[in-house]
Amino acid sequence: MSGNPYQNLPNHAFWRRAVAQVAPGAVDPAVQAPFMIAPGDAVFTAGSCFAQHIGPMLRAIQFNFLVAETAHPLASAELARSFNYDVFSARTGNIYTARQLLQLFHRAYGNFSPAEDVWEADGRFIDPFRPQIQPGGFLSRREFEIDRARHFAALRRAFETLDVFVFTLGLTESWRSRADGAVFPLCPGVSGGTFDAARHEFHNFTVAEVAEDLRGFIDALRGVNHGCRVILTVSPVPLVATARVDTHVLAATIYSKSVLRVAAEMVAQGVAGVAYFPSYEIITGRFDGGTYFAEDRRSVTGAGVAHVMRVFARCYANIVAAPPPAAPPRETRSEAYMHQMEDLMRVHCEEVALDPG
């Protein structure tokens, strides 16, 4: 009997050996990282709300989570977080799309200045590209401009000194300015500004566009930091809402995540020093029996986050932690839901403003 290419493949190539016969907490789809993260490497994180979990994990294993913007030393941790300090590496707010990331880089270096650069309402000023960064908005345009200039300066320092950039892709659906293509994290009118169909348009990014934007950002970043490495991930968190009136939000979610996953793979396979990390697969793989999503079927539970971070630490830092023991007796649904919501409230997700109920 002749041989075949599958006979000598490693266990991770087979569903039965790598998933079905493995304890849920031990499933590890991160086969081999193209590079490692040393304890002293400065790691910058940005992206969708799921990216907020990476910083605490890096600190837990005593790695160097790069913080480019810090609150006043007298501010409590709770107050600082309410003003979006220590959520990501900088006060970027959620960056859901690759285009938004690319434009942020160019804005930080003065190469792109959107025409719609501030929103004013009731005497307060809101950053259209960080609409929830300042609770209640800025008191004056001058305060807004000073904060934005400080933010851009912090980003430039971070871009030029980071060792590893971790970006979590969140969405393909976006709203942008018809004037210059500036992409907003939220549709104008949701958390500031006024929606105007004559000035704003919906755009759903394609695989080719996302891949091109990612490559463009990486090229620009390496123009100021030649040796940096990049890790791409895809957020497993479903869309809060879709703007596609002819499409169910579930179908829109699968489309969006599929586009992001394919684009990330294309870039990771085609650009040296870029890796893809399978956080999306760990949470959505269903080998966990559905325990990695909370009762809202959207928010990721602590157990799911822990699994992702355990695999990340093993893959990039060679830190091996044992999977958690068997679960204790289950809580009642109401108790479990309350505990989940307490944990999830600590994650800031601007997209939730689309459906506040």
C-alpha positions in Angstrom: 0.0 0.0 0.0 1.5 3.3 -1.0 2.0 6.1 1.5 0.3 9.5 1.5 1.2 13.0 2.6 -1.0 12.7 5.8 0.8 9.7 7.3 3.6 11.6 8.9 1.9 14.8 9.9 2.1 16.0 13.5 -0.8 15.6 15.9 -1.9 19.2 15.5 -2.8 18.6 11.9 -5.7 16.2 12.9 -9.0 17.3 14.4 -9.4 14.1 16.4 -5.9 14.3 18.0 -5.7 18.1 18.4 -9.3 18.9 19.4 -11.7 16.1 20.0 -9.4 14.0 22.2 -7.9 17.0 24.1 -9.3 18.5 27.2 -11.1 21.8 26.3 -8.7 23.9 28.4 -5.7 22.3 26.8 -6.6 23.0 23.1 -3.7 25.0 21.7 -4.0 26.1 18.1 -0.9 28.3 18.1 1.5 25.9 16.5 4.7 27.8 16.1 5.5 31.5 16.5 7.9 33.1 13.9 9.5 35.0 16.8 9.5 35.2 20.6 8.9 38.1 22.9 11.7 38.7 25.4 10.8 40.1 28.9 12.4 43.4 28.1 10.7 43.9 24.7 8.3 46.8 24.7 4.9 45.6 23.6 2.3 48.1 22.3 -1.3 47.0 22.0 -4.2 48.5 20.1 -7.4 47.5 18.3 -10.9 46.4 19.3 -12.2 46.0 22.8 -10.8 42.4 23.1 -7.2 43.8 22.8 -7.6 45.3 26.3 -6.9 41.9 27.8 -3.3 41.7 26.5 -1.8 44.4 28.7 -2.9 42.8 32.0 -1.6 39.5 30.8 1.8 40.9 29.9 2.0 42.5 33.4 1.0 39.2 35.0 4.0 37.4 33.5 6.2 40.4 34.3 6.7 41.5 30.7 7.1 45.0 29.4 3.6 46.4 28.5 4.4 49.7 26.8 2.3 52.5 28.2 2.7 55.7 26.2 0.2 57.9 28.0 -0.2 57.9 31.8 -2.7 59.7 34.1 -1.8 62.2 36.7 0.0 60.4 39.6 -2.7 61.5 42.1 -5.5 60.0 40.0 -6.9 56.8 41.3 -6.8 53.7 39.1 -10.6 53.8 38.7 -10.6 57.5 37.7 -7.7 57.1 35.3 -9.4 54.2 33.6 -12.6 56.2 33.2 -10.6 58.7 31.2 -9.2 55.7 29.1 -5.7 55.6 30.6 -4.2 52.1 30.9 -6.8 50.6 28.7 -4.6 50.3 25.7 -1.0 51.3 25.4 -2.1 54.8 24.5 -5.4 56.7 24.7 -6.5 55.6 21.3 -9.9 54.3 22.2 -11.1 51.4 20.1 -9.5 51.1 16.7 -11.9 48.7 14.9 -10.6 48.8 11.3 -7.2 48.6 9.6 -8.0 51.8 7.7 -8.5 53.6 11.0 -5.2 52.4 12.2 -3.4 53.5 9.1 -5.0 56.9 9.2 -4.1 57.3 12.8 -0.4 56.8 12.0 -0.5 59.4 9.3 -2.4 61.8 11.5 0.2 61.4 14.3 2.9 62.4 11.9 1.0 65.3 10.3 0.5 63.6 7.0 -3.3 63.5 7.1 -5.6 66.1 8.6 -9.3 65.1 8.4 -11.7 67.9 7.4 -14.1 66.9 10.2 -11.6 67.1 13.1 -13.8 68.1 16.0 -17.5 67.9 17.0 -19.1 70.6 19.2 -22.3 70.2 21.2 -23.6 72.1 24.2 -20.4 73.9 24.7 -18.3 70.6 24.8 -15.9 69.4 22.2 -15.6 65.7 21.1 -12.8 64.0 19.2 -14.5 62.3 16.2 -11.8 59.6 16.2 -11.9 59.0 20.0 -15.5 59.9 20.8 -15.6 58.4 24.2 -12.0 59.2 25.3 -13.0 62.1 27.5 -16.1 61.7 29.6 -18.5 64.5 28.9 -16.2 65.9 26.2 -13.5 68.5 26.3 -14.3 71.9 27.9 -12.9 73.9 25.1 -11.4 73.5 21.6 -8.1 74.5 23.0 -8.2 71.7 25.6 -9.1 69.3 22.9 -6.2 70.4 20.6 -3.7 70.2 23.5 -4.8 66.7 24.4 -4.7 65.6 20.8 -1.2 67.0 20.3 -0.1 65.3 23.4 -1.6 62.1 22.2 0.0 62.3 18.8 3.4 63.0 20.4 3.0 59.9 22.7 2.1 57.8 19.7 5.2 58.9 17.7 7.4 58.1 20.7 5.7 54.7 21.0 5.9 53.9 17.3 9.6 54.7 17.2 10.6 52.7 20.3 8.2 49.7 20.5 9.6 46.2 19.8 6.3 44.4 19.2 3.0 45.8 18.0 -0.1 43.7 18.7 -3.2 44.7 16.8 -6.6 43.2 17.2 -8.8 43.6 14.1 -12.5 44.1 15.1 -14.7 45.2 12.2 -15.0 45.6 8.5 -18.1 47.8 8.6 -17.3 51.5 9.0 -18.6 55.0 8.5 -16.4 57.5 6.7 -16.3 61.1 5.5 -17.3 61.6 1.9 -14.9 64.6 1.9 -11.6 62.8 2.5 -12.3 59.2 3.4 -11.6 59.7 7.1 -12.9 56.6 9.0 -14.7 57.1 12.3 -14.7 54.4 15.0 -18.4 55.0 15.5 -21.1 56.4 13.1 -21.5 60.1 13.6 -24.5 60.8 15.8 -24.0 57.8 18.1 -21.5 59.3 20.6 -21.2 62.8 19.3 -21.5 64.7 16.1 -24.5 64.7 13.8 -25.1 62.2 11.1 -25.5 63.7 7.6 -25.9 61.4 4.6 -24.5 64.1 2.4 -21.3 64.1 4.4 -21.0 60.5 5.8 -21.2 57.2 4.0 -21.2 53.5 5.0 -18.3 51.3 3.8 -17.7 47.6 4.3 -14.1 46.8 3.8 -13.1 43.9 1.5 -10.3 41.4 2.1 -8.1 43.2 -0.4 -8.7 46.6 1.3 -7.9 45.3 4.8 -4.8 43.5 3.6 -3.6 46.6 1.8 -4.2 48.8 4.8 -2.4 46.4 7.1 0.6 46.3 4.7 0.5 50.1 4.4 0.6 50.5 8.2 3.4 48.0 8.7 5.4 49.7 5.9 4.9 53.1 7.6 5.7 51.8 11.0 8.9 50.2 9.8 9.8 53.5 8.2 10.3 54.9 11.7 11.1 51.6 13.5 12.8 49.2 11.1 13.2 46.2 13.4 9.7 46.0 14.9 7.6 42.9 14.8 3.9 42.7 14.5 1.3 40.3 15.8 -2.2 40.3 14.2 -5.3 38.9 15.9 -9.0 39.0 15.2 -11.5 39.8 17.9 -14.0 37.0 18.5 -16.6 39.5 19.7 -19.6 39.6 17.4 -21.0 42.9 16.0 -23.3 44.8 18.2 -25.3 45.9 15.1 -24.9 45.8 11.4 -25.7 48.8 9.1 -26.5 46.3 6.3 -30.3 46.4 6.4 -30.7 43.4 4.1 -28.4 41.2 6.3 -29.0 39.5 9.7 -26.4 40.6 12.3 -25.2 37.0 12.7 -24.5 36.7 8.9 -22.9 40.1 8.9 -20.7 39.1 11.9 -19.5 35.9 10.1 -18.7 37.8 7.0 -16.8 40.5 8.8 -14.7 38.1 10.9 -14.0 36.0 7.8 -12.7 38.9 5.9 -10.5 40.0 8.8 -9.2 36.4 9.3 -8.3 36.0 5.6 -6.6 39.4 5.4 -4.6 38.8 8.5 -3.4 35.4 7.2 -2.4 37.0 3.9 -0.3 39.6 5.6 1.2 37.2 8.1 2.1 34.8 5.3 3.5 37.5 3.0 5.3 39.9 5.2 8.4 39.0 7.3 8.3 39.6 11.0 4.5 39.5 11.1 2.6 36.7 12.9 -1.1 35.7 13.3 -2.3 34.7 16.7 -5.5 32.6 16.9 -7.4 34.2 19.7 -10.5 34.2 17.4 -10.3 30.4 16.9 -9.8 29.7 20.6 -13.0 31.5 21.6 -15.2 30.5 18.7 -14.0 27.0 18.2 -16.9 25.5 20.2 -14.7 22.8 21.7 -15.4 24.5 25.1 -19.1 23.6 25.0 -20.1 27.2 24.7 -18.6 28.4 28.0 -16.4 31.0 26.5 -19.3 33.4 25.7 -21.4 35.0 28.4 -25.2 34.8 28.4 -25.4 37.7 26.0 -23.7 35.4 23.5 -21.3 38.2 22.6 -19.1 39.0 25.5 -16.1 36.7 26.2 -16.0 35.1 29.6 -13.0 35.2 32.0 -12.4 31.5 31.2 -12.2 32.3 27.5 -9.8 35.2 28.1 -7.6 33.1 30.4 -7.4 30.4 27.7 -6.3 32.9 25.1 -3.7 34.5 27.3 -2.4 31.1 28.5 -1.8 30.1 24.9 -0.3 33.5 24.0 2.2 33.3 27.0 3.2 29.8 25.9 3.6 30.7 22.2 5.4 34.0 22.5 7.1 33.8 25.9 7.6 30.1 26.4 5.7 30.3 29.7 3.7 27.1 30.2 0.7 27.2 32.6 -1.4 24.2 33.4 -5.0 24.4 32.2 -7.5 25.1 35.0 -8.9 22.2 37.0 -12.4 20.8 36.4 -15.0 23.4 37.0 -16.7 23.6 40.4 -20.4 23.1 40.7 -22.2 25.4 38.4 -23.7 28.6 39.7 -27.3 29.4 39.0 -27.8 31.2 35.7 -28.6 34.4 37.5 -25.5 34.2 39.7 -23.3 33.4 36.8 -24.8 36.2 34.7 -24.1 38.8 37.4 -20.5 37.7 37.9 -20.0 37.8 34.1 -21.4 41.2 33.8 -19.2 42.5 36.7 -16.1 41.3 34.9 -17.2 42.4 31.4 -18.0 46.0 32.6 -14.3 46.5 33.0 -13.8 46.2 29.2 -14.5 49.4 27.4 -16.2 48.8 24.0 -17.4 51.9 22.2 -19.4 49.9 19.7 -21.9 49.0 22.5 -23.2 52.6 22.1 -25.0 51.4 18.9 -27.4 49.4 21.0 -27.3 50.7 24.6 -30.4 48.8 25.8 
